[in-house]
Amino acid sequence: QVQLVESGGGLVQAGGSLRPSCVASGRRISTYTVGWFRQAPGKEREFVARISQSGGNTVYADSVKGRFTISRDNAKNTAYLQLNSLKPEDTAIYYCTAYGSTLWGQGTQVTVSS
């Protein structure tokens, strides 16, 4: 069974950093473009960033450009999202997904206090 499992969220003060990770099991993550999305309370799920299969191409939402960095280590079957200069409005559950599949992780909570 193919699964994506996120971890690495937490509670930080504004200006702090976190690095959620997304580990794939049951299939090589290298075959997929991987994306991160987030959903804040009462809001729709929104795109954050995505990375191509080789890692050579990345795309970011305007709201996170210059603060977040998506990366991947295909040998470890893992994708990462480095969150820097966090703001209270970044508070949300962060999910990873494999484009072209129906795979979504269970999410990891990121809470930023002011």
Short mmCIF file of the C-alpha atoms (twelve columns), coordinates in Angstrom:
data_MODEL
# 
_entry.id   MODEL 
# 
loop_
_atom_site.group_PDB 
_atom_site.id 
_atom_site.type_symbol 
_atom_site.label_atom_id 
_atom_site.label_alt_id 
_atom_site.label_comp_id 
_atom_site.label_asym_id 
_atom_site.label_seq_id 
_atom_site.Cartn_x 
_atom_site.Cartn_y 
_atom_site.Cartn_z 
_atom_site.pdbx_PDB_model_num 
ATOM 1   C CA . GLN A 1   0.000   0.000  0.000   1 
ATOM 2   C CA . VAL A 2   1.381   3.391  -1.036  1 
ATOM 3   C CA . GLN A 3   1.380   6.055  1.662   1 
ATOM 4   C CA . LEU A 4   2.658   9.561  2.280   1 
ATOM 5   C CA . VAL A 5   3.412   10.500 5.871   1 
ATOM 6   C CA . GLU A 6   4.193   14.036 6.973   1 
ATOM 7   C CA . SER A 7   5.990   15.027 10.146  1 
ATOM 8   C CA . GLY A 8   8.019   17.920 11.478  1 
ATOM 9   C CA . GLY A 9   5.313   20.439 12.214  1 
ATOM 10  C CA . GLY A 10  5.072   22.185 15.555  1 
ATOM 11  C CA . LEU A 11  4.572   25.415 17.479  1 
ATOM 12  C CA . VAL A 12  6.978   28.277 16.907  1 
ATOM 13  C CA . GLN A 13  7.076   32.006 17.475  1 
ATOM 14  C CA . ALA A 14  6.824   34.429 14.602  1 
ATOM 15  C CA . GLY A 15  10.124  34.630 12.783  1 
ATOM 16  C CA . GLY A 16  10.995  31.042 13.608  1 
ATOM 17  C CA . SER A 17  11.628  28.052 11.378  1 
ATOM 18  C CA . LEU A 18  10.371  24.508 10.887  1 
ATOM 19  C CA . ARG A 19  11.136  21.771 8.386   1 
ATOM 20  C CA . PRO A 20  8.244   19.408 7.720   1 
ATOM 21  C CA . SER A 21  9.071   16.243 5.824   1 
ATOM 22  C CA . CYS A 22  7.025   13.888 3.662   1 
ATOM 23  C CA . VAL A 23  8.082   10.258 3.501   1 
ATOM 24  C CA . ALA A 24  6.701   7.904  0.879   1 
ATOM 25  C CA . SER A 25  6.314   4.198  1.435   1 
ATOM 26  C CA . GLY A 26  5.272   1.472  -0.972  1 
ATOM 27  C CA . ARG A 27  6.503   3.274  -4.100  1 
ATOM 28  C CA . ARG A 28  9.442   5.353  -5.193  1 
ATOM 29  C CA . ILE A 29  8.707   9.045  -4.744  1 
ATOM 30  C CA . SER A 30  11.128  9.788  -7.587  1 
ATOM 31  C CA . THR A 31  8.399   8.968  -10.098 1 
ATOM 32  C CA . TYR A 32  6.275   11.917 -8.974  1 
ATOM 33  C CA . THR A 33  6.268   15.679 -8.886  1 
ATOM 34  C CA . VAL A 34  5.640   16.400 -5.207  1 
ATOM 35  C CA . GLY A 35  3.611   19.282 -3.863  1 
ATOM 36  C CA . TRP A 36  2.875   20.872 -0.521  1 
ATOM 37  C CA . PHE A 37  -0.495  22.402 0.281   1 
ATOM 38  C CA . ARG A 38  -1.896  23.905 3.457   1 
ATOM 39  C CA . GLN A 39  -5.300  24.411 5.000   1 
ATOM 40  C CA . ALA A 40  -6.032  26.962 7.705   1 
ATOM 41  C CA . PRO A 41  -9.145  26.747 9.900   1 
ATOM 42  C CA . GLY A 42  -12.221 27.835 7.982   1 
ATOM 43  C CA . LYS A 43  -10.309 28.182 4.714   1 
ATOM 44  C CA . GLU A 44  -9.882  26.093 1.605   1 
ATOM 45  C CA . ARG A 45  -6.751  24.064 0.987   1 
ATOM 46  C CA . GLU A 46  -4.219  26.165 -0.915  1 
ATOM 47  C CA . PHE A 47  -1.101  25.468 -2.946  1 
ATOM 48  C CA . VAL A 48  2.239   26.221 -1.291  1 
ATOM 49  C CA . ALA A 49  4.994   24.743 -3.457  1 
ATOM 50  C CA . ARG A 50  5.888   21.909 -5.794  1 
ATOM 51  C CA . ILE A 51  9.083   20.272 -7.007  1 
ATOM 52  C CA . SER A 52  9.764   18.276 -10.158 1 
ATOM 53  C CA . GLN A 53  10.793  14.638 -10.150 1 
ATOM 54  C CA . SER A 54  14.503  15.440 -10.392 1 
ATOM 55  C CA . GLY A 55  14.286  18.467 -8.114  1 
ATOM 56  C CA . GLY A 56  15.463  20.801 -10.836 1 
ATOM 57  C CA . ASN A 57  12.278  22.807 -11.076 1 
ATOM 58  C CA . THR A 58  10.371  24.405 -8.214  1 
ATOM 59  C CA . VAL A 59  7.292   26.614 -8.042  1 
ATOM 60  C CA . TYR A 60  6.041   28.630 -5.072  1 
ATOM 61  C CA . ALA A 61  2.933   30.501 -4.081  1 
ATOM 62  C CA . ASP A 62  3.551   34.249 -3.970  1 
ATOM 63  C CA . SER A 63  2.752   34.303 -0.263  1 
ATOM 64  C CA . VAL A 64  5.734   32.077 0.596   1 
ATOM 65  C CA . LYS A 65  8.346   33.055 -2.005  1 
ATOM 66  C CA . GLY A 66  11.653  33.909 -0.408  1 
ATOM 67  C CA . ARG A 67  10.658  32.309 2.910   1 
ATOM 68  C CA . PHE A 68  9.915   28.656 2.111   1 
ATOM 69  C CA . THR A 69  12.100  26.186 0.240   1 
ATOM 70  C CA . ILE A 70  10.939  22.854 -1.135  1 
ATOM 71  C CA . SER A 71  13.471  20.087 -1.674  1 
ATOM 72  C CA . ARG A 72  13.644  16.339 -2.046  1 
ATOM 73  C CA . ASP A 73  15.968  13.421 -1.468  1 
ATOM 74  C CA . ASN A 74  14.864  10.641 -3.777  1 
ATOM 75  C CA . ALA A 75  17.368  8.225  -2.239  1 
ATOM 76  C CA . LYS A 76  15.528  8.669  1.073   1 
ATOM 77  C CA . ASN A 77  12.119  8.698  -0.608  1 
ATOM 78  C CA . THR A 78  11.471  11.998 1.152   1 
ATOM 79  C CA . ALA A 79  10.445  15.546 0.323   1 
ATOM 80  C CA . TYR A 80  10.944  18.537 2.594   1 
ATOM 81  C CA . LEU A 81  9.544   22.009 3.086   1 
ATOM 82  C CA . GLN A 82  11.844  24.423 4.890   1 
ATOM 83  C CA . LEU A 83  9.758   27.147 6.519   1 
ATOM 84  C CA . ASN A 84  11.663  30.302 7.483   1 
ATOM 85  C CA . SER A 85  10.548  33.707 8.736   1 
ATOM 86  C CA . LEU A 86  7.246   32.206 9.775   1 
ATOM 87  C CA . LYS A 87  4.225   34.460 10.282  1 
ATOM 88  C CA . PRO A 88  1.020   33.827 12.251  1 
ATOM 89  C CA . GLU A 89  -0.849  33.637 8.944   1 
ATOM 90  C CA . ASP A 90  1.238   30.564 8.028   1 
ATOM 91  C CA . THR A 91  -0.620  28.634 10.717  1 
ATOM 92  C CA . ALA A 92  -2.285  25.652 9.021   1 
ATOM 93  C CA . ILE A 93  -2.168  21.920 8.501   1 
ATOM 94  C CA . TYR A 94  0.450   21.196 5.859   1 
ATOM 95  C CA . TYR A 95  -0.110  18.311 3.455   1 
ATOM 96  C CA . CYS A 96  2.068   16.709 0.810   1 
ATOM 97  C CA . THR A 97  0.798   15.084 -2.347  1 
ATOM 98  C CA . ALA A 98  2.137   13.196 -5.338  1 
ATOM 99  C CA . TYR A 99  0.931   14.835 -8.547  1 
ATOM 100 C CA . GLY A 100 -0.760  12.449 -10.944 1 
ATOM 101 C CA . SER A 101 -1.940  10.223 -8.104  1 
ATOM 102 C CA . THR A 102 -4.644  10.433 -5.482  1 
ATOM 103 C CA . LEU A 103 -2.079  10.259 -2.713  1 
ATOM 104 C CA . TRP A 104 -2.234  12.727 0.171   1 
ATOM 105 C CA . GLY A 105 -0.607  12.530 3.561   1 
ATOM 106 C CA . GLN A 106 -2.495  12.967 6.813   1 
ATOM 107 C CA . GLY A 107 -0.998  16.402 7.379   1 
ATOM 108 C CA . THR A 108 1.218   18.008 9.978   1 
ATOM 109 C CA . GLN A 109 0.140   20.986 12.077  1 
ATOM 110 C CA . VAL A 110 2.175   24.178 11.940  1 
ATOM 111 C CA . THR A 111 1.240   26.849 14.471  1 
ATOM 112 C CA . VAL A 112 2.941   30.244 14.562  1 
ATOM 113 C CA . SER A 113 2.380   32.453 17.574  1 
ATOM 114 C CA . SER A 114 2.690   36.222 17.458  1 
# 
